[in-house]
Amino acid sequence: MNTVEDRGATARAIFAGLCASLVGIGLARFAYTPLIPPMIEAHWFVAKDVIYLGAANLVGYLVGALLGRPLARRYGARRTLRAMMLLTSAAFFACAFPLSVSWFFGWRLMSGVSGGIIMVLAAMTVLPHVPAHRKGMASGAIFLGIGLGIAASGTVVPLLLDMGMRATWLGLGVLSLLLSVVSWWCWPHAVHTHVPVGEPGAATQAAVRVELNLLYLQYALMAVGLVPMMVFLVDYVARGLGWGTHTASLFWIVYGVGAIIGPMVYGSLSDRAGPALTSHLAIWLQVGAVALMMFSTNHMLLLLATLVIGSFPPGIVPITLGRVQRILDGDAHAQNVVWSKATTVFALFQALAGYTYSYVFAHSGGNHRLLMGIGAGALVIALVADGLKKALVKPADALV
């Protein structure tokens, strides 16, 4: 195969990954946020049920993260990814008919399951076909779909809502089905991986274990740190600052723009500066941006902070994936295993954080800044963990 054909196949594979993350996570999770008030106003469900139904996607995401690799082993990654995109599309169509809370919960749960499976399998199916020096950029492009979904939740969804609630769900279903169809033949065949023959030395094994445990810890803390702004940003601007829903909508759109920029910028920076340094920089930027949100009331500064904050949720995915690949360089089988575990850890702590923040918010009189402070504290602990890594891993054994 000549170089032009190679590049074309790689571009198609990346496009398939982008479509999958857009359908399974970007739309399936984030399009629900702007639908919450209209669903309540349309009397589809009472307010407490609407919030409960929103959590179904996070629970399903955790289940999907656990199921991804077993399903890929049984049916193949390519077939599984296609099926998950179709399942998400079906969930959108089913949600256009609010037959009961249990019906709606089941389909929202299924959309979360498909998202978790896509997160585990998409990048690991595509990246083996990408040159090593381009993997950061490629993983950023794959997870750009998450950012596009966030942006769509603030732009496309309000336009669909003008046609009615049922039309909105059907429209999301049509969009997801279209993306599933156009990417159908773009998926590459998975590269079969095997456990390498031979065992590394004891010192190297110990260094790898330390690196991976700290990576899991930091990824969990990032999940805890990003939830407050992801969930409560619109409410903070509208009610906490008293700037109203129109201004809050503008902030959510800026958040979406940041989510589009983040994966590509952080992924490309990982290729150049390394994923460990990029992770450190991203966390510092996030802490600074959250501090601005807590203590400033300047519109322009807060819009800039929101842009940075929006870049974080989808941006840390290619960074962390790059760290996994760097730690386990050349061992594709171990990379798949560790990425599945990392996704599961992230999903678990994100779900736990969502419920915990909701409890704290309800019992603190709606104190948005308290939630931001807790989230920033989690990110600071993630930074401290970098110092712990340097203390536990000898310079000669450092792998990221």
C-alpha positions in Angstrom: 0.0 0.0 0.0 1.5 3.4 -0.9 1.8 6.3 1.4 -1.2 8.2 0.1 -3.4 5.1 0.7 -1.9 4.7 4.2 -2.8 8.2 5.1 -6.3 7.8 3.7 -6.9 4.7 5.7 -5.5 6.4 8.8 -7.7 9.5 8.3 -10.8 7.2 7.8 -10.0 5.4 11.0 -9.6 8.6 13.0 -12.9 9.9 11.5 -14.7 6.7 12.7 -13.3 7.2 16.2 -14.4 10.8 16.2 -18.0 9.8 15.1 -18.1 7.2 17.8 -17.1 9.6 20.6 -19.5 12.2 19.3 -22.4 9.8 19.3 -21.7 7.7 22.3 -20.4 10.4 24.7 -20.7 13.8 23.2 -24.4 13.6 22.3 -25.6 10.7 24.5 -24.4 12.4 27.7 -24.1 16.1 27.1 -27.2 16.7 24.9 -29.3 15.7 28.0 -28.2 18.8 30.0 -30.2 21.4 28.0 -33.2 19.0 27.8 -33.7 18.9 31.6 -35.7 22.2 32.0 -37.9 21.6 28.8 -38.7 18.0 29.9 -39.9 19.3 33.3 -41.9 22.1 31.6 -43.4 19.7 29.2 -44.5 17.5 32.1 -42.8 14.4 30.7 -41.5 13.6 34.2 -41.3 15.4 37.6 -38.1 17.3 38.4 -36.6 14.7 40.7 -37.2 11.9 38.1 -35.5 14.0 35.4 -32.3 14.4 37.5 -32.5 10.7 38.4 -32.8 9.8 34.8 -29.7 11.9 34.0 -27.6 9.8 36.4 -28.6 6.7 34.5 -26.1 7.5 31.8 -23.2 7.8 34.3 -24.1 4.4 35.8 -24.3 2.9 32.3 -20.9 4.4 31.4 -19.3 2.6 34.3 -21.0 -0.7 33.3 -19.8 -0.2 29.7 -16.2 0.5 30.8 -16.2 -3.0 32.4 -17.9 -4.7 29.5 -15.8 -3.2 26.6 -12.8 -5.6 26.5 -14.9 -8.8 27.1 -17.2 -7.9 24.3 -14.3 -7.0 21.9 -12.7 -10.4 22.7 -16.0 -12.2 21.9 -17.3 -10.3 18.9 -14.3 -8.2 17.7 -13.8 -4.5 18.4 -15.0 -3.4 15.0 -18.3 -5.2 15.2 -18.8 -4.1 18.8 -18.2 -0.4 18.1 -20.6 -0.4 15.2 -23.2 -2.1 17.4 -22.7 0.5 20.2 -23.3 3.4 17.8 -26.5 1.8 16.6 -27.6 1.2 20.3 -27.1 4.8 21.1 -29.1 5.8 18.0 -31.9 3.4 19.1 -31.8 5.0 22.6 -32.4 8.4 21.2 -35.4 7.2 19.2 -36.8 5.3 22.2 -36.5 8.4 24.5 -38.8 10.3 22.1 -41.6 8.3 23.7 -41.7 8.8 27.5 -43.8 5.7 28.2 -42.6 5.4 31.8 -39.7 6.3 34.1 -38.4 2.7 33.9 -38.6 2.7 30.1 -36.7 6.0 29.9 -34.2 4.9 32.6 -33.4 1.7 30.7 -32.7 3.5 27.5 -30.6 6.2 29.2 -28.7 3.4 30.9 -28.1 1.7 27.6 -26.8 4.9 26.1 -24.3 5.1 29.0 -23.2 1.5 28.5 -22.5 2.2 24.8 -20.5 5.3 25.7 -18.3 3.4 28.2 -17.6 0.7 25.6 -16.8 3.2 23.0 -14.4 5.0 25.3 -12.6 1.8 26.1 -12.4 0.5 22.5 -12.4 3.4 20.0 -8.9 4.8 20.5 -7.2 1.4 21.1 -8.7 0.2 17.8 -7.6 3.2 15.8 -4.2 4.2 17.3 -2.3 1.0 16.2 -2.8 2.2 12.7 -1.3 5.7 13.4 2.5 6.5 13.3 4.0 6.8 16.8 4.9 10.6 16.4 1.2 11.4 15.5 -0.6 9.4 18.2 -1.2 12.3 20.5 -2.7 14.4 17.7 -4.8 11.4 16.5 -6.2 10.6 19.9 -7.0 14.3 20.3 -8.9 14.1 17.0 -10.8 11.0 18.1 -12.0 12.6 21.4 -12.8 15.8 19.6 -16.2 14.2 19.2 -16.8 14.8 22.9 -16.2 18.5 22.5 -18.4 18.6 19.4 -21.2 17.0 21.4 -20.8 19.6 24.2 -20.9 22.4 21.7 -23.9 20.8 20.0 -25.7 20.7 23.4 -25.5 24.5 23.5 -26.3 25.2 19.8 -28.0 22.4 17.9 -30.2 21.1 20.7 -31.9 24.6 21.4 -32.7 24.8 17.7 -34.2 21.3 17.7 -36.3 22.3 20.8 -38.1 24.9 18.7 -39.7 22.0 16.9 -40.8 20.3 20.2 -39.5 17.8 22.7 -40.2 14.6 20.7 -38.8 16.1 17.6 -35.6 16.9 19.5 -35.1 13.3 20.6 -35.9 12.0 17.1 -33.5 14.6 15.5 -30.7 13.4 17.8 -31.5 9.8 16.8 -31.4 10.7 13.1 -28.0 12.5 13.6 -26.6 9.6 15.5 -27.8 7.1 12.9 -26.3 9.2 10.1 -22.9 9.3 11.8 -23.1 5.6 12.4 -23.8 4.9 8.7 -21.1 7.3 7.3 -18.4 5.8 9.6 -19.5 2.2 9.1 -16.8 1.2 6.7 -14.1 3.5 8.1 -13.3 1.3 11.1 -10.0 -0.5 10.7 -9.7 -4.2 11.6 -8.3 -4.5 15.1 -4.7 -5.4 15.5 -4.4 -8.6 17.5 -2.2 -8.2 20.5 -0.5 -10.8 22.6 1.2 -10.8 25.9 4.9 -10.3 25.3 7.2 -13.3 25.8 9.6 -12.9 28.7 9.3 -10.9 31.9 10.9 -7.5 32.7 13.2 -7.2 35.6 11.9 -6.7 39.2 13.0 -3.1 39.3 11.3 -2.3 36.1 8.1 -4.0 37.2 8.1 -2.1 40.4 8.5 1.2 38.6 5.7 0.4 36.2 3.3 -0.5 39.1 4.1 2.8 40.8 3.5 4.7 37.6 0.2 3.0 36.9 -1.1 3.3 40.4 -0.4 7.0 40.4 -1.9 7.4 37.0 -5.2 5.8 38.2 -5.1 8.0 41.3 -4.6 11.2 39.2 -7.2 10.2 36.7 -9.7 9.6 39.5 -8.9 13.0 41.0 -9.3 14.7 37.7 -12.8 13.1 37.4 -13.7 14.5 40.8 -12.2 17.9 39.9 -14.1 18.4 36.6 -17.6 17.5 37.8 -18.5 20.8 39.6 -18.1 23.0 36.5 -19.5 20.4 34.1 -22.7 20.1 36.1 -23.2 23.4 37.9 -21.6 26.0 35.5 -24.9 27.1 34.0 -26.7 27.3 37.3 -23.8 29.2 38.9 -23.8 31.9 36.2 -27.6 32.1 36.0 -28.5 32.1 39.8 -25.2 32.2 41.7 -23.9 35.3 40.0 -27.5 36.5 39.1 -26.7 37.0 35.5 -29.7 35.2 34.1 -30.2 32.3 31.7 -29.3 34.1 28.5 -25.8 34.9 29.9 -25.5 31.4 31.3 -26.3 30.0 27.8 -23.4 32.1 26.4 -21.0 30.6 29.0 -22.1 27.1 28.1 -21.4 27.8 24.5 -17.9 29.1 25.4 -17.5 25.9 27.5 -18.3 23.9 24.4 -15.8 25.9 22.3 -13.1 25.0 24.9 -14.2 21.4 24.7 -13.6 21.4 20.9 -10.2 23.0 21.3 -8.9 20.9 24.2 -8.4 17.5 22.7 -6.5 18.6 19.7 -4.3 21.2 21.6 -3.5 18.8 24.5 -3.0 15.9 22.1 -0.6 17.8 19.9 1.3 19.2 22.9 1.6 15.6 24.2 3.4 14.7 20.9 5.9 17.5 21.4 6.4 18.0 25.1 5.3 14.5 26.4 2.1 13.5 28.1 3.4 13.8 31.7 4.4 17.5 31.3 1.2 18.2 29.3 -0.9 16.7 32.1 0.9 18.8 34.7 0.3 22.0 32.7 -3.3 21.1 32.1 -4.0 20.7 35.8 -2.3 23.9 36.7 -4.3 25.8 34.1 -7.5 24.2 35.5 -6.8 25.2 39.1 -6.1 28.7 38.0 -9.3 28.9 35.9 -11.4 27.5 38.8 -9.9 30.1 41.1 -10.9 32.8 38.7 -14.4 31.5 38.7 -14.6 31.5 42.5 -13.2 34.9 43.2 -13.8 37.1 40.1 -16.9 38.7 38.7 -15.4 40.2 35.6 -17.3 38.9 32.5 -14.3 38.7 30.2 -12.1 37.0 32.8 -14.8 34.5 33.6 -15.4 33.8 29.9 -11.7 33.1 29.5 -11.7 30.9 32.5 -14.7 29.0 31.1 -12.9 28.4 27.9 -10.0 26.8 29.8 -12.3 24.8 32.0 -14.2 23.5 29.0 -11.0 22.2 27.4 -10.3 19.9 30.4 -13.0 17.1 30.4 -12.3 15.9 26.8 -8.7 17.2 26.8 -7.4 15.0 29.6 -8.4 11.8 27.7 -5.7 11.9 25.0 -3.2 13.1 27.6 -3.9 10.1 29.9 -4.0 7.7 27.0 -0.6 9.0 25.9 0.7 8.4 29.4 -0.5 4.8 29.3 1.2 4.3 25.9 4.4 5.9 27.2 4.5 3.8 30.4 3.9 0.5 28.5 5.7 1.4 25.3 5.5 -1.4 22.8 3.1 -3.6 24.8 -0.3 -3.1 23.1 -2.0 -5.8 25.1 -1.0 -4.2 28.4 -2.0 -0.8 27.1 -5.5 -2.1 26.3 -5.9 -3.6 29.8 -4.6 -0.5 31.6 -6.7 1.9 29.5 -9.8 -0.2 30.3 -9.0 0.0 34.0 -8.3 3.7 33.8 -11.6 4.4 32.1 -13.4 2.3 34.8 -11.7 4.3 37.6 -12.6 7.5 35.9 -16.2 6.5 35.4 -16.6 5.3 39.0 -15.2 8.4 40.6 -17.1 10.7 38.2 -20.4 8.9 39.2 -19.6 9.0 42.9 -18.6 12.7 42.6 -21.8 13.6 40.8 -23.9 12.2 43.6 -21.7 13.6 46.4 -21.6 17.1 44.9 -25.4 17.0 44.5 -25.7 16.1 48.2 -23.3 18.8 49.3 -25.0 21.4 47.1 -28.4 20.5 48.6 -27.1 20.6 52.2 -25.0 23.8 51.9 -27.8 26.1 50.7 -26.7 25.9 47.1 -23.1 27.0 47.7 -21.5 26.8 44.2 -18.1 28.1 45.4 -17.8 25.3 48.0 -18.2 22.8 45.2 -15.6 24.6 43.1 -13.2 24.6 46.1 -13.6 20.9 46.6 -13.0 20.2 42.9 -9.9 22.5 42.9 -8.6 20.7 46.0 -8.9 17.3 44.2 -6.8 18.8 41.3 -4.2 20.1 43.7 -3.9 16.6 45.2 -3.3 15.3 41.7 -0.4 17.8 41.3 1.0 16.7 44.7 0.9 13.1 43.4 3.5 14.1 40.8 5.9 14.9 43.6 5.1 11.5 45.1 5.9 9.9 41.8 9.3 11.5 41.8 10.0 10.3 45.3 8.9 6.7 44.7 10.4 6.2 41.2 14.1 6.4 40.7 15.2 8.8 37.8 16.6 5.8 35.9 13.3 4.0 36.1 11.0 7.0 35.3 8.8 6.0 32.3 6.7 9.1 31.6 
